[in-house]
Amino acid sequence: MNCIFCKIIAGDIPAKKVFEDEEMLAFWDIHPKAPLHLLLIPKEHIASMGELAPEHAPLIGRMMVKAQHLAAENGSPEGFRTVVNTGRVGRQEVYHLHLHLLGGPEPLGVSASF
């Protein structure tokens, strides 16, 4: 498999990890768009939200709950943003489902109206 996130999960590519368990991994984005920019990924290769099935609901729910805790633990206790790009039109670049967790002090140049 030529998936960069699968290679990170396997340990073939290093990442600055902040959380890992049997189902998911969270690490710092190498091109951050905010002071806090983590990626949460399932360890199972799921290409995008467009490929989710009912059996993935518990995993996706755990990822969302974990995002809340990771935001608080990593410098954004007052709020955060989650983004999941899906497919070409949704501007997905890596075809392994991933949740962007953005936060921290209000980023420069970002309006509060987003």
Biopython code that builds the backbone (N, CA, C, O; Angstrom):
import numpy as np
from Bio.PDB.StructureBuilder import StructureBuilder

atoms = [
    (1, "MET", "N", (0.843, -1.186, 0.000)),
    (1, "MET", "CA", (0.000, 0.000, 0.000)),
    (1, "MET", "C", (0.885, 1.246, 0.000)),
    (1, "MET", "O", (1.908, 1.288, 0.684)),
    (2, "ASN", "N", (0.496, 2.232, -0.752)),
    (2, "ASN", "CA", (1.284, 3.442, -0.889)),
    (2, "ASN", "C", (0.653, 4.618, -0.137)),
    (2, "ASN", "O", (0.790, 5.765, -0.562)),
    (3, "CYS", "N", (-0.019, 4.349, 0.949)),
    (3, "CYS", "CA", (-0.701, 5.386, 1.723)),
    (3, "CYS", "C", (0.245, 5.936, 2.787)),
    (3, "CYS", "O", (0.761, 5.179, 3.609)),
    (4, "ILE", "N", (0.473, 7.239, 2.776)),
    (4, "ILE", "CA", (1.400, 7.855, 3.730)),
    (4, "ILE", "C", (0.934, 7.666, 5.170)),
    (4, "ILE", "O", (1.756, 7.472, 6.064)),
    (5, "PHE", "N", (-0.380, 7.721, 5.404)),
    (5, "PHE", "CA", (-0.866, 7.553, 6.778)),
    (5, "PHE", "C", (-0.731, 6.100, 7.237)),
    (5, "PHE", "O", (-0.459, 5.852, 8.412)),
    (6, "CYS", "N", (-0.915, 5.153, 6.344)),
    (6, "CYS", "CA", (-0.676, 3.747, 6.699)),
    (6, "CYS", "C", (0.794, 3.534, 7.041)),
    (6, "CYS", "O", (1.117, 2.746, 7.930)),
    (7, "LYS", "N", (1.680, 4.228, 6.344)),
    (7, "LYS", "CA", (3.115, 4.125, 6.632)),
    (7, "LYS", "C", (3.442, 4.747, 7.988)),
    (7, "LYS", "O", (4.312, 4.248, 8.703)),
    (8, "ILE", "N", (2.755, 5.830, 8.346)),
    (8, "ILE", "CA", (2.939, 6.434, 9.680)),
    (8, "ILE", "C", (2.451, 5.456, 10.746)),
    (8, "ILE", "O", (3.129, 5.256, 11.754)),
    (9, "ILE", "N", (1.295, 4.852, 10.540)),
    (9, "ILE", "CA", (0.754, 3.872, 11.488)),
    (9, "ILE", "C", (1.735, 2.717, 11.663)),
    (9, "ILE", "O", (1.954, 2.257, 12.784)),
    (10, "ALA", "N", (2.324, 2.247, 10.573)),
    (10, "ALA", "CA", (3.267, 1.122, 10.620)),
    (10, "ALA", "C", (4.614, 1.507, 11.226)),
    (10, "ALA", "O", (5.418, 0.633, 11.550)),
    (11, "GLY", "N", (4.868, 2.808, 11.381)),
    (11, "GLY", "CA", (6.152, 3.252, 11.921)),
    (11, "GLY", "C", (7.225, 3.424, 10.866)),
    (11, "GLY", "O", (8.389, 3.657, 11.194)),
    (12, "ASP", "N", (6.846, 3.313, 9.606)),
    (12, "ASP", "CA", (7.810, 3.478, 8.516)),
    (12, "ASP", "C", (8.153, 4.938, 8.259)),
    (12, "ASP", "O", (9.225, 5.242, 7.736)),
    (13, "ILE", "N", (7.254, 5.837, 8.622)),
    (13, "ILE", "CA", (7.467, 7.280, 8.502)),
    (13, "ILE", "C", (7.250, 7.871, 9.889)),
    (13, "ILE", "O", (6.232, 7.590, 10.522)),
    (14, "PRO", "N", (8.188, 8.685, 10.376)),
    (14, "PRO", "CA", (8.028, 9.245, 11.720)),
    (14, "PRO", "C", (6.933, 10.311, 11.762)),
    (14, "PRO", "O", (6.656, 10.989, 10.773)),
    (15, "ALA", "N", (6.329, 10.434, 12.925)),
    (15, "ALA", "CA", (5.331, 11.473, 13.171)),
    (15, "ALA", "C", (5.424, 11.864, 14.639)),
    (15, "ALA", "O", (5.806, 11.057, 15.486)),
    (16, "LYS", "N", (5.076, 13.100, 14.924)),
    (16, "LYS", "CA", (5.065, 13.579, 16.304)),
    (16, "LYS", "C", (3.701, 13.220, 16.900)),
    (16, "LYS", "O", (2.751, 13.999, 16.832)),
    (17, "LYS", "N", (3.630, 12.036, 17.479)),
    (17, "LYS", "CA", (2.378, 11.488, 17.993)),
    (17, "LYS", "C", (1.983, 12.127, 19.323)),
    (17, "LYS", "O", (2.833, 12.433, 20.160)),
    (18, "VAL", "N", (0.673, 12.320, 19.498)),
    (18, "VAL", "CA", (0.148, 12.802, 20.776)),
    (18, "VAL", "C", (-0.797, 11.789, 21.405)),
    (18, "VAL", "O", (-1.099, 11.876, 22.595)),
    (19, "PHE", "N", (-1.266, 10.829, 20.617)),
    (19, "PHE", "CA", (-2.151, 9.788, 21.141)),
    (19, "PHE", "C", (-2.127, 8.598, 20.193)),
    (19, "PHE", "O", (-2.039, 8.742, 18.974)),
    (20, "GLU", "N", (-2.208, 7.411, 20.800)),
    (20, "GLU", "CA", (-2.328, 6.198, 20.000)),
    (20, "GLU", "C", (-2.991, 5.131, 20.849)),
    (20, "GLU", "O", (-2.668, 4.966, 22.025)),
    (21, "ASP", "N", (-3.922, 4.404, 20.241)),
    (21, "ASP", "CA", (-4.485, 3.214, 20.849)),
    (21, "ASP", "C", (-4.666, 2.177, 19.751)),
    (21, "ASP", "O", (-4.105, 2.325, 18.665)),
    (22, "GLU", "N", (-5.434, 1.141, 20.014)),
    (22, "GLU", "CA", (-5.573, 0.059, 19.049)),
    (22, "GLU", "C", (-6.358, 0.452, 17.803)),
    (22, "GLU", "O", (-6.257, -0.224, 16.779)),
    (23, "GLU", "N", (-7.146, 1.544, 17.867)),
    (23, "GLU", "CA", (-7.999, 1.930, 16.745)),
    (23, "GLU", "C", (-7.622, 3.223, 16.031)),
    (23, "GLU", "O", (-7.974, 3.415, 14.868)),
    (24, "MET", "N", (-6.907, 4.110, 16.722)),
    (24, "MET", "CA", (-6.630, 5.413, 16.116)),
    (24, "MET", "C", (-5.282, 5.954, 16.537)),
    (24, "MET", "O", (-4.654, 5.486, 17.488)),
    (25, "LEU", "N", (-4.862, 6.969, 15.782)),
    (25, "LEU", "CA", (-3.599, 7.651, 16.021)),
    (25, "LEU", "C", (-3.833, 9.141, 15.828)),
    (25, "LEU", "O", (-4.566, 9.549, 14.927)),
    (26, "ALA", "N", (-3.210, 9.948, 16.672)),
    (26, "ALA", "CA", (-3.275, 11.405, 16.527)),
    (26, "ALA", "C", (-1.855, 11.945, 16.542)),
    (26, "ALA", "O", (-1.028, 11.540, 17.360)),
    (27, "PHE", "N", (-1.585, 12.871, 15.619)),
    (27, "PHE", "CA", (-0.244, 13.432, 15.505)),
    (27, "PHE", "C", (-0.317, 14.849, 14.951)),
    (27, "PHE", "O", (-1.332, 15.259, 14.388)),
    (28, "TRP", "N", (0.771, 15.585, 15.120)),
    (28, "TRP", "CA", (0.849, 16.969, 14.653)),
    (28, "TRP", "C", (0.944, 17.002, 13.128)),
    (28, "TRP", "O", (1.690, 16.226, 12.530)),
    (29, "ASP", "N", (0.194, 17.897, 12.509)),
    (29, "ASP", "CA", (0.264, 18.098, 11.062)),
    (29, "ASP", "C", (1.607, 18.746, 10.727)),
    (29, "ASP", "O", (2.051, 19.649, 11.436)),
    (30, "ILE", "N", (2.255, 18.292, 9.653)),
    (30, "ILE", "CA", (3.555, 18.857, 9.291)),
    (30, "ILE", "C", (3.431, 20.206, 8.588)),
    (30, "ILE", "O", (4.429, 20.906, 8.420)),
    (31, "HIS", "N", (2.229, 20.576, 8.178)),
    (31, "HIS", "CA", (1.973, 21.889, 7.583)),
    (31, "HIS", "C", (0.815, 22.552, 8.325)),
    (31, "HIS", "O", (-0.274, 22.691, 7.769)),
    (32, "PRO", "N", (1.040, 22.966, 9.581)),
    (32, "PRO", "CA", (-0.064, 23.456, 10.406)),
    (32, "PRO", "C", (-0.700, 24.735, 9.865)),
    (32, "PRO", "O", (-0.029, 25.624, 9.341)),
    (33, "LYS", "N", (-2.013, 24.786, 10.015)),
    (33, "LYS", "CA", (-2.801, 25.959, 9.612)),
    (33, "LYS", "C", (-3.263, 26.759, 10.828)),
    (33, "LYS", "O", (-3.942, 27.776, 10.683)),
    (34, "ALA", "N", (-2.899, 26.304, 12.016)),
    (34, "ALA", "CA", (-3.261, 26.965, 13.274)),
    (34, "ALA", "C", (-2.222, 26.559, 14.319)),
    (34, "ALA", "O", (-1.479, 25.599, 14.111)),
    (35, "PRO", "N", (-2.164, 27.286, 15.445)),
    (35, "PRO", "CA", (-1.208, 26.903, 16.491)),
    (35, "PRO", "C", (-1.373, 25.451, 16.940)),
    (35, "PRO", "O", (-0.384, 24.772, 17.218)),
    (36, "LEU", "N", (-2.597, 24.981, 17.011)),
    (36, "LEU", "CA", (-2.873, 23.576, 17.264)),
    (36, "LEU", "C", (-3.431, 23.001, 15.967)),
    (36, "LEU", "O", (-4.495, 23.420, 15.510)),
    (37, "HIS", "N", (-2.732, 22.061, 15.382)),
    (37, "HIS", "CA", (-3.222, 21.389, 14.173)),
    (37, "HIS", "C", (-2.793, 19.933, 14.246)),
    (37, "HIS", "O", (-1.678, 19.566, 13.873)),
    (38, "LEU", "N", (-3.713, 19.121, 14.738)),
    (38, "LEU", "CA", (-3.485, 17.692, 14.846)),
    (38, "LEU", "C", (-4.299, 16.965, 13.786)),
    (38, "LEU", "O", (-5.313, 17.475, 13.308)),
    (39, "LEU", "N", (-3.853, 15.788, 13.429)),
    (39, "LEU", "CA", (-4.614, 14.893, 12.560)),
    (39, "LEU", "C", (-4.966, 13.658, 13.369)),
    (39, "LEU", "O", (-4.099, 13.067, 14.013)),
    (40, "LEU", "N", (-6.222, 13.270, 13.339)),
    (40, "LEU", "CA", (-6.677, 12.037, 13.957)),
    (40, "LEU", "C", (-7.052, 11.091, 12.834)),
    (40, "LEU", "O", (-7.839, 11.436, 11.954)),
    (41, "ILE", "N", (-6.482, 9.892, 12.869)),
    (41, "ILE", "CA", (-6.730, 8.933, 11.792)),
    (41, "ILE", "C", (-7.093, 7.578, 12.376)),
    (41, "ILE", "O", (-6.574, 7.189, 13.422)),
    (42, "PRO", "N", (-7.985, 6.857, 11.701)),
    (42, "PRO", "CA", (-8.226, 5.473, 12.120)),
    (42, "PRO", "C", (-7.057, 4.607, 11.658)),
    (42, "PRO", "O", (-6.449, 4.885, 10.625)),
    (43, "LYS", "N", (-6.746, 3.574, 12.407)),
    (43, "LYS", "CA", (-5.682, 2.662, 11.984)),
    (43, "LYS", "C", (-6.141, 1.789, 10.825)),
    (43, "LYS", "O", (-5.328, 1.350, 10.012)),
    (44, "GLU", "N", (-7.433, 1.543, 10.752)),
    (44, "GLU", "CA", (-7.984, 0.825, 9.603)),
    (44, "GLU", "C", (-7.948, 1.763, 8.402)),
    (44, "GLU", "O", (-8.330, 2.928, 8.516)),
    (45, "HIS", "N", (-7.499, 1.274, 7.264)),
    (45, "HIS", "CA", (-7.473, 2.131, 6.077)),
    (45, "HIS", "C", (-8.893, 2.290, 5.545)),
    (45, "HIS", "O", (-9.479, 1.362, 4.988)),
    (46, "ILE", "N", (-9.424, 3.487, 5.733)),
    (46, "ILE", "CA", (-10.717, 3.892, 5.180)),
    (46, "ILE", "C", (-10.380, 5.096, 4.327)),
    (46, "ILE", "O", (-9.882, 6.091, 4.854)),
    (47, "ALA", "N", (-10.629, 5.044, 3.043)),
    (47, "ALA", "CA", (-10.167, 6.091, 2.137)),
    (47, "ALA", "C", (-10.773, 7.451, 2.436)),
    (47, "ALA", "O", (-10.067, 8.457, 2.366)),
    (48, "SER", "N", (-12.048, 7.518, 2.764)),
    (48, "SER", "CA", (-12.686, 8.809, 3.013)),
    (48, "SER", "C", (-14.001, 8.607, 3.750)),
    (48, "SER", "O", (-14.434, 7.474, 3.958)),
    (49, "MET", "N", (-14.634, 9.705, 4.145)),
    (49, "MET", "CA", (-15.957, 9.605, 4.762)),
    (49, "MET", "C", (-16.951, 8.968, 3.812)),
    (49, "MET", "O", (-17.934, 8.368, 4.246)),
    (50, "GLY", "N", (-16.701, 9.093, 2.517)),
    (50, "GLY", "CA", (-17.573, 8.496, 1.514)),
    (50, "GLY", "C", (-17.575, 6.980, 1.544)),
    (50, "GLY", "O", (-18.426, 6.354, 0.913)),
    (51, "GLU", "N", (-16.639, 6.378, 2.264)),
    (51, "GLU", "CA", (-16.568, 4.917, 2.364)),
    (51, "GLU", "C", (-16.976, 4.403, 3.736)),
    (51, "GLU", "O", (-16.837, 3.213, 4.017)),
    (52, "LEU", "N", (-17.479, 5.291, 4.598)),
    (52, "LEU", "CA", (-17.895, 4.835, 5.919)),
    (52, "LEU", "C", (-19.123, 3.938, 5.818)),
    (52, "LEU", "O", (-20.000, 4.135, 4.976)),
    (53, "ALA", "N", (-19.153, 2.952, 6.701)),
    (53, "ALA", "CA", (-20.279, 2.033, 6.798)),
    (53, "ALA", "C", (-20.819, 2.099, 8.232)),
    (53, "ALA", "O", (-20.145, 2.619, 9.121)),
    (54, "PRO", "N", (-22.012, 1.582, 8.459)),
    (54, "PRO", "CA", (-22.586, 1.635, 9.818)),
    (54, "PRO", "C", (-21.659, 1.083, 10.898)),
    (54, "PRO", "O", (-21.663, 1.581, 12.024)),
    (55, "GLU", "N", (-20.876, 0.075, 10.577)),
    (55, "GLU", "CA", (-19.985, -0.495, 11.603)),
    (55, "GLU", "C", (-18.856, 0.449, 12.003)),
    (55, "GLU", "O", (-18.184, 0.203, 13.005)),
    (56, "HIS", "N", (-18.631, 1.523, 11.248)),
    (56, "HIS", "CA", (-17.602, 2.502, 11.603)),
    (56, "HIS", "C", (-18.096, 3.553, 12.600)),
    (56, "HIS", "O", (-17.295, 4.333, 13.114)),
    (57, "ALA", "N", (-19.386, 3.583, 12.877)),
    (57, "ALA", "CA", (-19.952, 4.618, 13.749)),
    (57, "ALA", "C", (-19.278, 4.693, 15.123)),
    (57, "ALA", "O", (-18.968, 5.797, 15.570)),
    (58, "PRO", "N", (-19.038, 3.573, 15.814)),
    (58, "PRO", "CA", (-18.364, 3.688, 17.121)),
    (58, "PRO", "C", (-16.960, 4.298, 17.018)),
    (58, "PRO", "O", (-16.573, 5.103, 17.864)),
    (59, "LEU", "N", (-16.212, 3.923, 16.004)),
    (59, "LEU", "CA", (-14.871, 4.473, 15.815)),
    (59, "LEU", "C", (-14.920, 5.978, 15.556)),
    (59, "LEU", "O", (-14.162, 6.735, 16.161)),
    (60, "ILE", "N", (-15.794, 6.410, 14.673)),
    (60, "ILE", "CA", (-15.893, 7.836, 14.355)),
    (60, "ILE", "C", (-16.347, 8.617, 15.584)),
    (60, "ILE", "O", (-15.865, 9.722, 15.831)),
    (61, "GLY", "N", (-17.257, 8.058, 16.339)),
    (61, "GLY", "CA", (-17.676, 8.695, 17.588)),
    (61, "GLY", "C", (-16.531, 8.841, 18.569)),
    (61, "GLY", "O", (-16.383, 9.889, 19.198)),
    (62, "ARG", "N", (-15.717, 7.804, 18.709)),
    (62, "ARG", "CA", (-14.544, 7.865, 19.591)),
    (62, "ARG", "C", (-13.556, 8.921, 19.123)),
    (62, "ARG", "O", (-12.956, 9.624, 19.937)),
    (63, "MET", "N", (-13.386, 9.034, 17.802)),
    (63, "MET", "CA", (-12.471, 10.046, 17.272)),
    (63, "MET", "C", (-12.950, 11.448, 17.630)),
    (63, "MET", "O", (-12.142, 12.302, 17.996)),
    (64, "MET", "N", (-14.238, 11.690, 17.531)),
    (64, "MET", "CA", (-14.779, 13.016, 17.849)),
    (64, "MET", "C", (-14.619, 13.335, 19.339)),
    (64, "MET", "O", (-14.254, 14.453, 19.702)),
    (65, "VAL", "N", (-14.888, 12.361, 20.187)),
    (65, "VAL", "CA", (-14.726, 12.573, 21.627)),
    (65, "VAL", "C", (-13.256, 12.788, 21.965)),
    (65, "VAL", "O", (-12.929, 13.645, 22.785)),
    (66, "LYS", "N", (-12.371, 12.020, 21.343)),
    (66, "LYS", "CA", (-10.939, 12.167, 21.594)),
    (66, "LYS", "C", (-10.453, 13.537, 21.137)),
    (66, "LYS", "O", (-9.569, 14.114, 21.769)),
    (67, "ALA", "N", (-11.012, 14.071, 20.051)),
    (67, "ALA", "CA", (-10.628, 15.406, 19.570)),
    (67, "ALA", "C", (-10.837, 16.451, 20.659)),
    (67, "ALA", "O", (-9.996, 17.328, 20.855)),
    (68, "GLN", "N", (-11.951, 16.356, 21.363)),
    (68, "GLN", "CA", (-12.244, 17.296, 22.454)),
    (68, "GLN", "C", (-11.149, 17.244, 23.517)),
    (68, "GLN", "O", (-10.666, 18.286, 23.960)),
    (69, "HIS", "N", (-10.759, 16.053, 23.925)),
    (69, "HIS", "CA", (-9.730, 15.901, 24.956)),
    (69, "HIS", "C", (-8.362, 16.358, 24.452)),
    (69, "HIS", "O", (-7.619, 17.012, 25.184)),
    (70, "LEU", "N", (-8.029, 16.020, 23.220)),
    (70, "LEU", "CA", (-6.739, 16.424, 22.669)),
    (70, "LEU", "C", (-6.628, 17.936, 22.534)),
    (70, "LEU", "O", (-5.557, 18.503, 22.753)),
    (71, "ALA", "N", (-7.722, 18.590, 22.178)),
    (71, "ALA", "CA", (-7.706, 20.049, 22.082)),
    (71, "ALA", "C", (-7.376, 20.656, 23.448)),
    (71, "ALA", "O", (-6.523, 21.537, 23.550)),
    (72, "ALA", "N", (-8.044, 20.189, 24.475)),
    (72, "ALA", "CA", (-7.810, 20.717, 25.821)),
    (72, "ALA", "C", (-6.390, 20.425, 26.300)),
    (72, "ALA", "O", (-5.760, 21.278, 26.924)),
    (73, "GLU", "N", (-5.888, 19.237, 26.016)),
    (73, "GLU", "CA", (-4.561, 18.823, 26.477)),
    (73, "GLU", "C", (-3.423, 19.490, 25.707)),
    (73, "GLU", "O", (-2.288, 19.525, 26.184)),
    (74, "ASN", "N", (-3.720, 20.020, 24.518)),
    (74, "ASN", "CA", (-2.653, 20.547, 23.660)),
    (74, "ASN", "C", (-2.794, 22.027, 23.361)),
    (74, "ASN", "O", (-2.339, 22.495, 22.317)),
    (75, "GLY", "N", (-3.421, 22.771, 24.268)),
    (75, "GLY", "CA", (-3.386, 24.218, 24.174)),
    (75, "GLY", "C", (-4.608, 24.909, 23.623)),
    (75, "GLY", "O", (-4.537, 26.096, 23.302)),
    (76, "SER", "N", (-5.730, 24.217, 23.500)),
    (76, "SER", "CA", (-6.930, 24.874, 22.996)),
    (76, "SER", "C", (-8.161, 24.489, 23.816)),
    (76, "SER", "O", (-9.124, 23.941, 23.280)),
    (77, "PRO", "N", (-8.125, 24.781, 25.135)),
    (77, "PRO", "CA", (-9.243, 24.386, 25.991)),
    (77, "PRO", "C", (-10.513, 25.215, 25.779)),
    (77, "PRO", "O", (-11.593, 24.809, 26.208)),
    (78, "GLU", "N", (-10.393, 26.364, 25.126)),
    (78, "GLU", "CA", (-11.556, 27.248, 24.971)),
    (78, "GLU", "C", (-12.315, 27.045, 23.675)),
    (78, "GLU", "O", (-13.299, 27.739, 23.417)),
    (79, "GLY", "N", (-11.878, 26.120, 22.871)),
    (79, "GLY", "CA", (-12.585, 25.858, 21.625)),
    (79, "GLY", "C", (-11.645, 25.355, 20.550)),
    (79, "GLY", "O", (-10.425, 25.477, 20.656)),
    (80, "PHE", "N", (-12.236, 24.790, 19.517)),
    (80, "PHE", "CA", (-11.460, 24.224, 18.425)),
    (80, "PHE", "C", (-12.365, 24.044, 17.224)),
    (80, "PHE", "O", (-13.577, 24.246, 17.299)),
    (81, "ARG", "N", (-11.760, 23.664, 16.126)),
    (81, "ARG", "CA", (-12.478, 23.419, 14.882)),
    (81, "ARG", "C", (-12.092, 22.035, 14.381)),
    (81, "ARG", "O", (-10.934, 21.633, 14.490)),
    (82, "THR", "N", (-13.057, 21.307, 13.835)),
    (82, "THR", "CA", (-12.766, 20.027, 13.212)),
    (82, "THR", "C", (-13.146, 20.112, 11.741)),
    (82, "THR", "O", (-14.160, 20.708, 11.376)),
    (83, "VAL", "N", (-12.313, 19.505, 10.906)),
    (83, "VAL", "CA", (-12.547, 19.525, 9.463)),
    (83, "VAL", "C", (-12.228, 18.139, 8.912)),
    (83, "VAL", "O", (-11.191, 17.556, 9.230)),
    (84, "VAL", "N", (-13.127, 17.620, 8.083)),
    (84, "VAL", "CA", (-12.877, 16.372, 7.368)),
    (84, "VAL", "C", (-13.140, 16.649, 5.891)),
    (84, "VAL", "O", (-14.288, 16.811, 5.477)),
    (85, "ASN", "N", (-12.080, 16.700, 5.109)),
    (85, "ASN", "CA", (-12.224, 16.879, 3.664)),
    (85, "ASN", "C", (-12.546, 15.518, 3.054)),
    (85, "ASN", "O", (-11.934, 14.511, 3.407)),
    (86, "THR", "N", (-13.504, 15.497, 2.143)),
    (86, "THR", "CA", (-13.949, 14.225, 1.578)),
    (86, "THR", "C", (-13.975, 14.285, 0.062)),
    (86, "THR", "O", (-14.723, 15.068, -0.523)),
    (87, "GLY", "N", (-13.162, 13.462, -0.569)),
    (87, "GLY", "CA", (-13.137, 13.356, -2.022)),
    (87, "GLY", "C", (-12.473, 14.535, -2.705)),
    (87, "GLY", "O", (-12.080, 15.509, -2.064)),
    (88, "ARG", "N", (-12.358, 14.428, -4.001)),
    (88, "ARG", "CA", (-11.692, 15.462, -4.797)),
    (88, "ARG", "C", (-12.382, 16.805, -4.659)),
    (88, "ARG", "O", (-11.719, 17.822, -4.455)),
    (89, "VAL", "N", (-13.698, 16.827, -4.766)),
    (89, "VAL", "CA", (-14.434, 18.089, -4.662)),
    (89, "VAL", "C", (-14.315, 18.668, -3.253)),
    (89, "VAL", "O", (-14.321, 19.887, -3.078)),
    (90, "GLY", "N", (-14.207, 17.803, -2.258)),
    (90, "GLY", "CA", (-14.028, 18.250, -0.879)),
    (90, "GLY", "C", (-12.589, 18.582, -0.530)),
    (90, "GLY", "O", (-12.269, 18.852, 0.628)),
    (91, "ARG", "N", (-11.714, 18.559, -1.542)),
    (91, "ARG", "CA", (-10.299, 18.910, -1.407)),
    (91, "ARG", "C", (-9.502, 17.974, -0.512)),
    (91, "ARG", "O", (-8.575, 18.395, 0.180)),
    (92, "GLN", "N", (-9.875, 16.699, -0.535)),
    (92, "GLN", "CA", (-9.102, 15.707, 0.200)),
    (92, "GLN", "C", (-7.804, 15.457, -0.555)),
    (92, "GLN", "O", (-7.823, 15.217, -1.762)),
    (93, "GLU", "N", (-6.687, 15.512, 0.145)),
    (93, "GLU", "CA", (-5.384, 15.303, -0.482)),
    (93, "GLU", "C", (-4.819, 13.916, -0.203)),
    (93, "GLU", "O", (-4.215, 13.307, -1.086)),
    (94, "VAL", "N", (-5.005, 13.412, 1.004)),
    (94, "VAL", "CA", (-4.537, 12.079, 1.358)),
    (94, "VAL", "C", (-5.765, 11.202, 1.501)),
    (94, "VAL", "O", (-6.648, 11.488, 2.309)),
    (95, "TYR", "N", (-5.823, 10.135, 0.719)),
    (95, "TYR", "CA", (-7.001, 9.275, 0.722)),
    (95, "TYR", "C", (-6.901, 8.184, 1.788)),
    (95, "TYR", "O", (-6.864, 6.987, 1.503)),
    (96, "HIS", "N", (-6.859, 8.661, 3.018)),
    (96, "HIS", "CA", (-7.006, 7.872, 4.238)),
    (96, "HIS", "C", (-7.775, 8.819, 5.148)),
    (96, "HIS", "O", (-7.294, 9.909, 5.459)),
    (97, "LEU", "N", (-8.956, 8.416, 5.572)),
    (97, "LEU", "CA", (-9.804, 9.278, 6.393)),
    (97, "LEU", "C", (-8.992, 9.948, 7.490)),
    (97, "LEU", "O", (-8.249, 9.283, 8.212)),
    (98, "HIS", "N", (-9.130, 11.250, 7.614)),
    (98, "HIS", "CA", (-8.445, 11.968, 8.682)),
    (98, "HIS", "C", (-9.256, 13.189, 9.102)),
    (98, "HIS", "O", (-9.896, 13.857, 8.291)),
    (99, "LEU", "N", (-9.199, 13.444, 10.387)),
    (99, "LEU", "CA", (-9.891, 14.573, 11.006)),
    (99, "LEU", "C", (-8.842, 15.613, 11.368)),
    (99, "LEU", "O", (-7.913, 15.329, 12.124)),
    (100, "HIS", "N", (-8.991, 16.815, 10.831)),
    (100, "HIS", "CA", (-8.123, 17.924, 11.220)),
    (100, "HIS", "C", (-8.693, 18.530, 12.491)),
    (100, "HIS", "O", (-9.886, 18.826, 12.557)),
    (101, "LEU", "N", (-7.855, 18.714, 13.497)),
    (101, "LEU", "CA", (-8.233, 19.369, 14.742)),
    (101, "LEU", "C", (-7.419, 20.644, 14.827)),
    (101, "LEU", "O", (-6.197, 20.605, 14.975)),
    (102, "LEU", "N", (-8.106, 21.783, 14.732)),
    (102, "LEU", "CA", (-7.433, 23.088, 14.704)),
    (102, "LEU", "C", (-7.876, 23.931, 15.889)),
    (102, "LEU", "O", (-9.054, 23.950, 16.246)),
    (103, "GLY", "N", (-6.926, 24.622, 16.493)),
    (103, "GLY", "CA", (-7.273, 25.471, 17.624)),
    (103, "GLY", "C", (-6.076, 26.232, 18.127)),
    (103, "GLY", "O", (-5.152, 26.550, 17.377)),
    (104, "GLY", "N", (-6.110, 26.518, 19.416)),
    (104, "GLY", "CA", (-5.070, 27.316, 20.036)),
    (104, "GLY", "C", (-5.519, 28.750, 20.107)),
    (104, "GLY", "O", (-6.693, 29.037, 19.872)),
    (105, "PRO", "N", (-4.630, 29.654, 20.421)),
    (105, "PRO", "CA", (-5.005, 31.060, 20.366)),
    (105, "PRO", "C", (-5.536, 31.379, 18.969)),
    (105, "PRO", "O", (-5.126, 30.761, 17.987)),
    (106, "GLU", "N", (-6.435, 32.332, 18.888)),
    (106, "GLU", "CA", (-7.028, 32.652, 17.584)),
    (106, "GLU", "C", (-5.933, 32.878, 16.555)),
    (106, "GLU", "O", (-5.095, 33.763, 16.723)),
    (107, "PRO", "N", (-5.935, 32.071, 15.474)),
    (107, "PRO", "CA", (-4.892, 32.204, 14.456)),
    (107, "PRO", "C", (-4.921, 33.573, 13.786)),
    (107, "PRO", "O", (-5.990, 34.140, 13.558)),
    (108, "LEU", "N", (-3.759, 34.086, 13.479)),
    (108, "LEU", "CA", (-3.666, 35.355, 12.782)),
    (108, "LEU", "C", (-4.350, 35.276, 11.430)),
    (108, "LEU", "O", (-4.206, 34.287, 10.712)),
    (109, "GLY", "N", (-5.081, 36.301, 11.089)),
    (109, "GLY", "CA", (-5.716, 36.371, 9.776)),
    (109, "GLY", "C", (-6.948, 35.523, 9.630)),
    (109, "GLY", "O", (-7.491, 35.424, 8.529)),
    (110, "VAL", "N", (-7.419, 34.899, 10.709)),
    (110, "VAL", "CA", (-8.617, 34.076, 10.621)),
    (110, "VAL", "C", (-9.748, 34.810, 11.325)),
    (110, "VAL", "O", (-9.647, 35.163, 12.500)),
    (111, "SER", "N", (-10.803, 35.027, 10.596)),
    (111, "SER", "CA", (-11.968, 35.697, 11.149)),
    (111, "SER", "C", (-12.733, 34.755, 12.058)),
    (111, "SER", "O", (-12.795, 33.553, 11.800)),
    (112, "ALA", "N", (-13.306, 35.283, 13.105)),
    (112, "ALA", "CA", (-14.107, 34.487, 14.012)),
    (112, "ALA", "C", (-15.400, 34.035, 13.365)),
    (112, "ALA", "O", (-16.134, 33.251, 13.967)),
    (113, "SER", "N", (-15.707, 34.494, 12.172)),
    (113, "SER", "CA", (-16.969, 34.153, 11.517)),
    (113, "SER", "C", (-16.887, 32.909, 10.658)),
    (113, "SER", "O", (-17.844, 32.606, 9.945)),
    (114, "PHE", "N", (-15.786, 32.175, 10.693)),
    (114, "PHE", "CA", (-15.671, 30.991, 9.852)),
    (114, "PHE", "C", (-16.610, 29.938, 10.340)),
    (114, "PHE", "O", (-16.672, 28.851, 9.766)),
]
sb = StructureBuilder()
sb.init_structure("model")
sb.init_model(0)
sb.init_chain("A")
sb.init_seg("    ")
for serial, (resi, resn, name, xyz) in enumerate(atoms, 1):
    if name == "N":
        sb.init_residue(resn, " ", resi, " ")
    sb.init_atom(name, np.array(xyz, "f"), 0.0, 1.0, " ", f" {name:<3s}", serial, name[0])
structure = sb.get_structure()
